[in-house]
């Protein structure tokens, strides 16, 4: 594709006018320029060749404008307009900096490294931060050599990707930073964050310049979401193979379970692009220090007391976990009382059920009471939420607490892409009220130790009202997978699904998909006029949409938007004049399992529609939102 975009547009424009001018020789163009004393530029024959065909930006704007002017004259194009456009594109290309910021800008601010690169802060011991800095000394281990090889190749001009894989608080993100922190200008670092991580990545992928580090901490947030995640992965693959933007360096971290999800072939294959991007580029990070690693640490009296304490107290030589404050956080979690634990469990369940990292407080508050016993709920005081939140957010030995408040305004150091460049994937979400981030290690702890726990009904009801729209598809799948435990709450997952921007419908009995992704619209008025030359009314619903009938509550679709259905085996359901009148109950069944799923109206006097049955197993359909 080429970078920057303005340079690509400039080269395309020059080549277009060159062809329109009859593809004159380089000598002819140079002679035309030399014969016009009014032109500021005076390019040689070789310079003319570079202006027209070389991929790089010509150093002289005057030469480019001169070539464009004489070509416009030969092509009978408007000379002033073309010259003005060429000047504008040349300036844009010359001024382009690319996404992100210079890596040297991070080296002067430990807090910027912690905040923008999401490196875990270290616990503080005996004022060590004031004496030694926010981050303790770094010990090079075996995986660092593998990472260095990828970085060195990029410095030599070859684009590459490295993915560090291991659990929480094992030093993955810190290792990435140590590998690139000394890269000189013009190397930049770009960490896409806003409005959502995949949206931010897609919006600025075309702005990635050569010598850029693409920072994908917790890469599942970029590559995991269906549709958007695959678009991000495809864009990154294209970037890595684009010689005009080399070298670039893509650095990512993943937990093992997320690695497995993104790299394991499934049916349907939801992560094909992500798998092709990642496989072969993983670097495993050990979750503990070897004896040789520990022997290499400086634990003398003059050493950083944080390292000394970690060596003495860390279980199973898990030094980085100790420095990240894991024992302190776990102790605080284990001592939490009922309301405090309920708030924490609601956050854990939100993350493992599919929510993004920033969880609305309204969701946690409405869900928390569902985790309490009747006696605990009856004993609640009016300020229970404030007290529970104060406990969960209390910093521990200089590191953030179990929950950390998140600033949901526009992030610092992030570009505001033009509206036309922002990918669409649903309505914009304007976060309301406070949001909180669950400590990384407790997120992982919840996924492992609460894996068999089914969140209470209040959790799902709160999710339907407060979850981010981008999270609803994953939450909907989680609710659907646990539907047998949610008996009697059949509207629960339907409420969750219907809030999202796009919805697909599935047979409840066998989970066969029976529609593409559809957009919800208002129920249209009945159609009253036949299409010209037809004796049937046109379909009630536009293609690609569905509505919920205000009278019956059923899902109404265009007949061309359904698949995987067959006519009902009972002739008594198939009455009508010239088609199906739909007056005798459901007349369509799932062609995979035979469950009743819909009623079709297709008669010459009726509306043309499909009405899906929003039912309970073993019949009906389930809506899963994207």
C-alpha positions in Angstrom: 0.0 0.0 0.0 2.8 2.4 0.8 3.3 5.1 3.4 2.3 7.8 4.0 -1.1 7.8 2.4 -0.4 11.3 0.9 2.7 10.0 -0.9 0.7 7.1 -2.3 -2.0 9.5 -3.5 0.7 11.8 -5.0 2.3 9.0 -6.9 -1.0 7.7 -8.2 -2.0 11.2 -9.4 1.4 11.8 -11.1 1.2 8.5 -12.9 -2.4 9.1 -13.9 -1.6 12.4 -15.6 1.6 10.9 -17.1 -0.6 8.3 -18.9 -3.2 10.9 -19.9 -0.3 12.9 -21.4 0.5 10.0 -23.7 3.4 8.6 -21.6 6.0 11.0 -23.0 9.7 10.1 -22.6 11.8 11.4 -19.8 13.7 13.6 -22.2 10.6 15.1 -23.6 9.3 16.0 -20.1 12.7 17.5 -19.1 12.8 19.6 -22.3 9.2 20.9 -21.7 10.2 22.0 -18.2 13.4 23.6 -19.4 11.5 25.5 -22.1 9.1 27.1 -19.5 10.9 29.9 -17.7 7.9 30.4 -15.4 8.5 27.1 -13.6 10.5 27.2 -10.4 11.8 23.7 -10.7 14.4 22.5 -13.1 14.6 18.7 -12.8 17.1 16.7 -14.7 16.1 13.7 -16.8 16.9 11.3 -13.9 15.0 13.4 -11.5 12.0 13.4 -13.8 12.1 9.6 -13.7 12.2 9.5 -9.9 9.3 12.0 -9.7 7.1 9.9 -12.0 8.0 6.3 -10.9 10.2 6.1 -7.8 8.3 5.1 -4.6 10.1 7.7 -2.5 9.1 11.4 -1.9 11.1 13.7 -4.2 13.1 16.2 -2.1 12.2 19.3 -4.2 8.5 20.3 -4.2 9.3 22.7 -7.1 10.6 19.8 -9.3 7.4 17.8 -8.7 5.2 20.8 -9.5 7.1 21.5 -12.7 6.8 17.9 -13.9 3.1 17.9 -13.0 2.5 21.2 -14.8 4.0 20.1 -18.1 2.2 16.8 -18.0 -1.1 18.6 -17.3 -0.4 20.8 -20.3 0.1 17.7 -22.6 -3.0 16.0 -21.2 -5.1 19.2 -21.5 -5.8 19.1 -17.7 -6.3 22.2 -15.6 -2.7 23.2 -14.8 -3.4 25.4 -11.7 -5.7 22.8 -10.1 -3.3 20.0 -10.6 -0.3 22.0 -9.4 -2.2 23.0 -6.3 -3.2 19.5 -5.5 0.4 18.3 -6.0 1.7 20.9 -3.7 -0.8 19.9 -1.0 0.0 16.2 -1.2 3.8 16.9 -1.2 3.5 18.9 2.0 1.2 16.3 3.6 3.7 13.5 2.7 6.7 15.6 3.9 5.0 16.4 7.3 3.6 12.9 8.0 5.0 11.3 11.2 3.0 8.1 11.5 1.1 6.7 14.4 2.5 6.6 17.9 5.3 8.5 19.5 9.1 8.3 19.4 10.4 5.6 21.7 12.8 8.1 23.1 9.8 10.0 24.6 9.0 7.0 26.8 12.5 6.7 28.2 12.3 9.8 30.2 9.1 9.0 32.1 8.6 5.8 34.2 5.0 6.8 34.8 4.3 7.0 31.0 5.8 3.5 30.6 3.5 2.2 33.3 0.4 4.0 32.1 0.7 3.8 28.3 2.5 0.5 28.0 0.5 -1.2 30.8 3.6 -2.6 32.6 2.7 -3.8 36.1 4.1 -1.4 38.8 6.3 -3.1 41.4 5.5 -3.1 45.0 7.4 -0.6 47.1 9.8 -1.7 49.9 11.8 0.7 52.1 11.4 3.6 49.7 13.0 1.7 46.9 11.1 3.6 44.2 12.7 6.9 45.3 16.1 5.3 45.3 16.0 2.9 42.3 13.1 4.0 40.2 9.5 2.8 39.6 10.7 -0.4 38.0 13.3 -2.7 39.6 16.4 -3.8 37.8 15.8 -6.1 34.9 17.4 -9.6 34.7 17.9 -10.9 31.2 16.6 -14.5 30.9 16.5 -17.1 28.1 13.4 -15.8 26.3 15.0 -12.3 26.0 17.5 -13.7 23.6 14.8 -15.0 21.3 13.0 -11.7 21.5 16.3 -9.8 20.8 16.7 -11.8 17.6 13.4 -10.5 16.2 14.2 -6.9 17.3 17.7 -7.1 15.7 16.2 -8.3 12.5 13.8 -5.3 12.4 16.7 -2.9 13.1 18.4 -4.5 10.1 15.4 -3.8 7.9 13.2 -6.9 8.1 9.7 -6.6 9.5 8.7 -9.2 12.2 6.4 -10.2 14.9 7.0 -11.7 18.4 4.3 -13.0 20.8 5.2 -13.6 24.4 3.0 -16.3 25.9 2.5 -17.1 29.6 0.1 -16.2 32.5 -0.4 -13.0 34.4 2.4 -11.1 36.0 5.2 -13.2 34.6 7.1 -10.3 33.1 5.9 -10.4 29.4 5.2 -6.7 28.9 8.4 -5.7 30.8 10.4 -7.9 28.5 8.9 -6.3 25.5 9.8 -2.8 26.8 13.4 -3.8 27.7 13.8 -5.2 24.1 12.9 -1.9 22.4 13.6 0.8 24.9 17.0 1.7 23.4 15.8 1.8 19.7 16.9 5.1 18.3 15.0 7.7 16.3 13.1 7.4 14.0 11.7 4.3 15.8 8.2 5.0 17.2 5.9 3.0 19.4 2.1 2.8 18.7 -0.3 1.4 21.3 -3.9 1.6 19.9 -6.5 2.1 22.6 -9.4 4.3 21.8 -12.4 4.1 21.2 -11.9 0.4 21.6 -8.7 -1.5 20.9 -9.7 -3.2 17.6 -11.4 0.0 16.4 -8.3 2.0 17.2 -6.1 -0.5 15.4 -8.2 -0.5 12.3 -8.5 3.3 12.2 -4.8 3.9 12.1 -3.2 0.8 10.4 -2.7 2.8 7.2 -0.8 5.4 9.2 1.9 3.0 10.4 5.2 4.3 9.2 8.4 2.4 8.7 10.4 2.0 12.0 7.2 1.6 14.1 6.7 -0.8 17.0 3.0 -1.9 17.1 2.3 -2.6 20.8 -0.4 -5.2 21.3 -0.4 -5.9 25.1 -3.1 -8.5 25.8 -3.5 -9.2 22.1 -6.8 -11.1 22.6 -8.5 -7.7 22.9 -7.4 -6.8 19.3 -7.7 -10.2 17.7 -10.4 -12.0 19.6 -13.6 -10.1 18.7 -15.2 -11.7 15.7 -15.2 -9.7 12.5 -13.2 -6.8 13.9 -10.5 -9.1 15.2 -10.1 -10.8 11.9 -9.9 -7.4 10.2 -7.1 -6.4 12.6 -5.2 -9.6 12.0 -5.5 -9.3 8.2 -4.4 -5.7 8.4 -1.3 -6.6 10.5 -0.4 -9.4 8.1 -0.6 -7.0 5.2 1.5 -4.5 7.1 4.2 -7.0 7.8 4.4 -8.0 4.1 4.4 -4.4 2.8 8.0 -3.6 1.7 7.2 0.1 1.4 6.6 0.3 5.1 9.4 -2.0 6.3 10.7 -2.3 8.8 7.9 -2.6 11.4 7.8 -4.7 14.5 4.6 -6.2 16.0 5.0 -7.1 19.7 2.2 -8.9 21.5 1.4 -10.7 24.8 -1.1 -13.5 25.4 -2.1 -15.8 28.2 -1.9 -19.5 27.2 -5.6 -19.9 27.1 -6.0 -17.0 24.8 -3.2 -18.3 22.6 -5.1 -21.6 22.3 -8.3 -19.9 21.4 -6.8 -17.7 18.6 -4.5 -20.5 17.1 -6.8 -23.5 17.3 -8.8 -24.3 14.2 -12.6 -24.4 14.9 -15.8 -25.0 13.0 -16.7 -22.4 11.9 -13.1 -21.1 11.7 -13.5 -17.8 13.6 -9.8 -16.9 13.9 -8.2 -18.0 10.6 -6.4 -14.6 10.1 -5.3 -14.4 13.7 -3.9 -18.0 13.5 -1.9 -17.2 10.4 -0.6 -14.0 12.0 0.5 -15.7 15.3 1.6 -19.3 14.7 5.3 -19.7 14.5 6.1 -16.5 16.3 5.4 -17.4 19.9 8.0 -17.1 22.6 7.3 -18.9 25.8 8.1 -17.0 29.0 8.8 -19.1 32.2 6.5 -18.4 35.1 9.4 -18.7 37.6 13.1 -18.0 37.9 15.7 -20.7 37.5 18.4 -21.2 40.1 20.9 -19.6 37.7 18.5 -16.6 37.3 18.3 -16.1 41.1 22.0 -16.5 41.5 22.5 -13.7 39.0 20.3 -11.3 41.0 22.1 -8.7 43.1 20.8 -9.2 46.7 23.7 -7.5 48.5 23.1 -4.8 51.1 23.3 -2.1 48.4 20.9 -3.9 46.0 17.3 -3.0 45.4 15.4 -4.2 48.5 12.4 -5.2 46.3 14.5 -7.8 44.6 16.0 -9.0 47.9 12.5 -9.4 49.4 11.2 -11.2 46.4 14.0 -13.7 46.4 13.5 -14.4 50.1 9.7 -14.6 50.1 8.4 -15.6 46.6 6.8 -19.0 46.5 8.3 -21.4 43.9 10.7 -18.7 42.7 7.9 -16.7 41.1 9.9 -13.4 41.4 7.9 -11.3 38.9 4.6 -12.3 40.4 5.8 -11.3 43.8 7.1 -7.9 42.6 3.7 -7.3 40.9 2.1 -7.6 44.4 0.3 -10.9 43.8 0.7 -12.2 47.4 -0.6 -8.9 48.8 -3.6 -8.8 46.4 -4.4 -12.5 47.1 -4.3 -11.8 50.8 -6.6 -8.9 50.5 -9.0 -11.0 48.3 -9.0 -13.9 50.8 -9.9 -11.5 53.7 -12.7 -9.8 51.8 -16.1 -9.8 53.5 -19.3 -10.8 51.9 -20.2 -7.5 50.1 -16.6 -6.9 49.2 -16.2 -10.4 47.8 -19.5 -10.1 45.9 -18.2 -7.0 44.1 -15.0 -8.7 43.3 -16.7 -11.9 42.1 -19.0 -9.8 39.9 -15.9 -8.3 38.3 -14.2 -11.7 37.9 -17.3 -13.1 36.3 -17.8 -10.1 34.0 -14.3 -10.7 32.6 -14.5 -14.5 32.2 -18.0 -14.3 30.6 -16.6 -12.0 27.9 -16.6 -8.4 29.1 -13.8 -6.0 28.2 -11.3 -4.8 30.8 -13.3 -1.6 31.7 -16.3 -2.7 33.7 -19.1 -0.2 34.6 -19.7 0.3 38.3 -23.4 0.2 37.6 -23.1 -3.3 36.4 -21.0 -4.4 39.4 -23.4 -2.7 41.8 -26.5 -4.2 40.3 -25.0 -7.7 40.0 -23.3 -7.9 43.5 -26.5 -8.5 45.5 -27.1 -11.7 43.5 -23.9 -13.1 45.1 -25.2 -12.6 48.6 -27.3 -15.0 50.8 -30.7 -13.9 51.9 -29.4 -13.2 55.3 -26.5 -11.1 54.0 -28.8 -9.2 51.7 -31.2 -8.4 54.5 -28.4 -7.1 56.6 -27.1 -4.6 54.0 -26.5 -1.1 55.1 -27.2 2.0 53.0 -23.5 2.6 52.4 -22.5 -1.0 51.6 -21.4 -0.2 48.1 -19.2 2.7 49.1 -17.5 0.6 51.8 -17.1 -2.4 49.5 -15.6 -0.2 46.8 -13.2 1.5 49.2 -11.9 -1.9 50.2 -11.5 -3.2 46.7 -9.8 -0.1 45.4 -7.4 0.4 48.3 -3.8 0.3 47.0 -1.6 -2.4 48.4 2.1 -1.7 49.2 2.4 0.9 46.4 0.6 -1.1 43.7 -3.0 -0.6 42.6 -5.8 -2.4 44.4 -8.1 -5.2 43.3 -10.2 -2.8 41.4 -8.7 0.4 39.8 -10.8 3.4 38.6 -10.5 4.0 34.9 -10.5 7.4 33.2 -13.0 6.8 30.4 -12.4 10.2 28.7 -10.3 10.5 25.6 -6.9 8.8 26.2 -3.8 10.8 26.2 -1.4 10.6 23.2 -4.1 9.0 20.9 -5.0 10.4 17.5 -8.5 11.5 16.7 -9.1 9.7 13.4 -11.4 11.4 10.9 -14.9 10.2 11.0 -14.7 8.7 7.5 -11.7 6.6 8.6 -13.3 5.1 11.7 -14.5 1.5 11.1 -18.1 0.7 11.8 -19.1 -2.2 13.9 -22.1 -0.9 15.8 -23.3 2.2 17.5 -20.8 4.4 19.3 -20.8 3.8 23.0 -20.6 6.8 25.3 -19.6 5.4 28.7 -21.6 6.7 31.5 -20.6 6.6 35.2 -17.4 5.2 36.7 -15.6 2.2 35.2 -13.2 -0.2 37.0 -10.3 -2.4 36.0 -9.8 -5.8 37.7 -6.3 -6.6 38.7 -4.7 -8.8 36.0 -3.7 -11.6 38.3 -7.1 -11.8 40.0 -8.7 -11.9 36.5 -6.6 -15.0 35.8 -7.4 -16.4 39.2 -11.1 -16.0 38.6 -10.9 -17.8 35.3 -9.3 -20.8 36.9 -10.9 -21.0 40.2 -14.4 -19.9 39.2 -14.5 -21.8 36.0 -17.5 -24.0 37.1 -19.4 -21.2 38.8 -22.6 -19.9 37.1 -23.1 -16.2 37.6 -26.4 -15.4 39.4 -29.5 -14.1 37.6 -28.8 -10.5 38.8 -25.4 -10.7 37.0 -27.0 -11.3 33.6 -29.8 -8.8 34.1 -27.3 -6.1 35.0 -25.2 -7.1 32.0 -28.2 -6.6 29.7 -28.5 -3.0 31.0 -25.0 -1.9 31.6 -22.5 -3.9 29.5 -20.6 -2.3 26.6 -22.3 -3.1 23.3 -19.1 -4.5 21.9 -19.1 -7.1 24.7 -22.7 -8.3 24.2 -22.0 -11.0 21.7 -19.5 -12.7 23.9 -21.8 -12.3 26.9 -24.6 -13.7 24.8 -22.7 -16.8 23.9 -21.8 -17.3 27.6 -25.4 -17.0 28.6 -26.5 -19.4 25.8 -23.9 -22.0 26.9 -25.4 -21.9 30.4 -29.0 -21.8 29.4 -29.9 -25.1 31.1 -28.8 -23.5 34.4 -30.9 -20.4 33.8 -34.3 -22.2 33.4 -37.2 -20.0 34.0 -35.2 -16.9 32.9 -35.8 -17.4 29.2 -35.8 -13.7 28.5 -32.5 -13.2 30.2 -30.1 -14.0 27.4 -32.6 -12.6 24.8 -32.4 -9.2 26.6 -28.7 -9.4 26.5 -28.6 -10.3 22.8 -31.1 -7.7 21.6 -29.1 -4.7 22.8 -26.2 -5.3 20.4 -26.0 -3.8 16.9 -26.1 -7.0 14.8 -28.0 -10.2 15.5 -27.9 -13.7 14.1 -30.6 -16.3 14.7 -30.0 -20.0 15.6 -32.2 -23.0 16.1 -32.7 -23.4 19.8 -32.8 -27.2 19.6 -29.6 -27.9 17.6 -28.0 -24.4 17.4 -27.9 -24.4 13.5 -27.6 -20.9 12.2 -30.7 -19.9 10.3 -29.9 -16.3 9.3 -27.0 -14.0 8.5 -26.1 -11.1 10.8 -29.0 -8.7 10.8 -29.6 -5.2 12.0 -32.5 -4.4 14.2 -34.9 -1.7 12.8 -38.3 -0.4 13.9 -41.3 -2.4 12.8 -42.4 -0.9 9.4 -46.1 -0.3 8.6 -47.9 -3.0 6.5 -47.2 -2.9 2.8 -50.3 -2.0 0.8 -49.2 -1.7 -2.8 -48.0 -4.5 -5.1 -44.7 -4.1 -6.9 -45.2 -3.3 -10.6 -45.9 -6.4 -12.7 -46.4 -8.6 -9.6 -49.5 -9.9 -7.9 -47.7 -10.4 -4.6 -46.8 -7.6 -2.2 -43.1 -6.9 -1.8 -41.5 -8.1 1.5 -42.4 -6.2 4.6 -38.8 -6.1 5.9 -35.8 -4.8 4.0 -33.0 -7.3 3.3 -30.4 -7.4 6.1 -32.8 -6.3 8.9 -35.2 -7.6 11.4 -37.8 -6.1 13.7 -39.7 -7.2 16.8 -43.5 -7.1 16.4 -45.0 -4.7 19.0 -48.1 -6.9 19.1 -46.8 -10.4 19.3 -43.1 -9.9 20.3 -41.9 -12.2 17.5 -38.9 -11.6 15.3 -39.9 -10.5 11.8 -37.5 -11.1 8.9 -37.3 -10.8 5.1 -37.9 -14.3 3.6 -34.6 -14.0 1.6 -32.7 -13.6 4.9 -33.3 -17.1 6.2 -31.7 -20.4 5.5 -31.6 -23.9 7.0 -35.4 -24.3 7.1 -37.9 -26.7 5.5 -41.7 -26.7 5.2 -43.6 -28.3 8.1 -44.2 -32.1 7.6 -47.9 -31.6 8.6 -50.1 -30.7 5.6 -52.5 -28.9 8.0 -49.8 -26.3 8.6 -49.4 -25.5 4.9 -52.7 -23.9 4.0 -53.1 -20.9 1.7 -54.2 -19.8 -1.7 -51.1 -19.0 -3.8 -48.7 -19.5 -0.9 -48.6 -20.0 2.8 -51.1 -18.0 4.8 -49.5 -18.7 8.2 -52.9 -19.0 10.0 -52.5 -22.5 11.4 -49.3 -22.2 13.5 -45.6 -22.6 12.7 -45.2 -23.9 9.2 -41.3 -24.0 8.9 -39.0 -26.3 10.7 -35.2 -26.5 11.1 -34.0 -28.8 8.3 -31.2 -30.2 10.6 -33.3 -31.4 13.5 -37.0 -30.8 12.6 -37.8 -28.3 15.5 -40.4 -25.7 14.7 -38.7 -22.4 14.2 -40.9 -20.0 12.2 -44.1 -19.1 10.5 -44.0 -17.9 6.9 -46.6 -15.6 5.2 -46.3 -15.8 1.5 -49.9 -15.8 0.2 -51.2 -13.5 -2.6 -53.3 -11.5 -0.1 -50.9 -11.5 2.9 -47.8 -9.7 3.9 -44.5 -11.3 2.8 -42.5 -12.2 5.9 -41.0 -14.7 8.2 -42.0 -14.6 11.9 -39.5 -16.5 14.0 -40.6 -18.2 17.2 -38.9 -16.7 20.3 -39.5 -19.9 22.2 -38.1 -22.3 24.8 -36.3 -25.6 23.9 -37.0 -27.8 22.1 -38.5 -25.3 19.6 -38.0 -21.8 18.6 -34.9 -19.7 17.8 -32.2 -18.0 19.8 -30.8 -14.5 18.9 -27.1 -14.1 19.3 -25.9 -10.5 18.9 -22.6 -9.3 17.4 
